[in-house]
Amino acid sequence: DYIQQKFPSAKIAIIKQNNDYGIGTAKAFRSAFSANDEQIIIEETIEPKETDFRTPLSKIKNLGANLIYLAVYPSEGALIINQTKELNLKADLLASVAMFGS
């Protein structure tokens, strides 16, 4: 509800890790938008321990996403944040709790 109120016209991209955590968290996030699913314009899956996210981030940028939900762990999340800056991708980032570590 908070996201829909704060970003009512968001074009949302999801980046999820290809493991039970990433897939499950992304599914739960997506289900929160079931009534307004058109807001989610792309969902990208990354592999654990992957380090280069420029290809999925470029897709997200080209589609005009202005909010990116990260269902990833801290090491991948930090790299994604840095690479969004490198690509000058202007989007708000929202992360699952695992992104912040224990």
N, C-alpha and C positions, 0 to 999 in steps of 0.2 A: 504494500500500500504506500509506504514512504516513497519508494522509487517512482511509482506511477504519479504520485502527487508532486514530487520535486522535479521530475522530468516527464511531464505529460506528453510531449511530442518527441520523445527520444527515439533515435534510430539506434537500436542496441545490437552490439556484437558480443558474442560469447566466445571466450577462449577457454577450453577445458583440457585438462590433462587426460591422456588415454590410460586411465586406471579407474578402479571402483570409486575412489573419492571424486575425481574430476567429473566423471560421467554422472554419478549420482547427484552431485551438487548442481551441475548444469541443468539436469532434469528437474530438480526442485525449483531452481530459479525460473526456468521456462514455464513450469506449471503455474507459477504466480502470475504469468501473463496470458493464461489460456483464453481469457475474454478479449484480450487485445494483442493477439499473437503477431499481428503485422508489425509491431514495434521491433521484433527481433529479425534483423535483416540478414544475419550470417552467424553460423556457429562453426568455429574452427577447432580441430583437435590437434594437440601437440603431444609428442612423446616425452616420457620422463627422461630427464638428463639432457634433453635437447637444448641447444644454446643459441641457435639462429632463428629468430621469429620474424624476420623481415618479410618473407613471402606472405604469411597470413596477415601480418599488419598492413602490408601494402594493399591487399584485397579489401581489408576493412576500411582503410583510408579511401580507396577508390569508390567504395559504396556509400561513403558519406556518413559513416557511423559517428555519433557524437557521445556515445556512452559504451564503454567496454567493461563487461563483467568477466573477471578472472577467477576461474575455478582451478587454481594451480597452487603449487607449493612455493615457499619463499625464494628458493634459488632461481627457478624459472620466472617467477613474478618480478624479481629485481631486474633480470635481463629484459623482460618485456617492457617494463617501465623505461629503462634506458633506451631501448630501441624505438619506442614511440617518440621519444624526444629527438633521436637521430633522424627519424623520418618526418619530423614536424607534423605528427598526427595530433590534431587538436580534438581530443575527446576526453571526457571525464572518465576516470577509472574507478571501478567498484570491485572490491575483492572479497572472496570468501574468507572466513576466519582463519583457515589454514595458511593463508598467505603470510600471516604475521608470525607464524611459528608458535612454539609452545611457551 
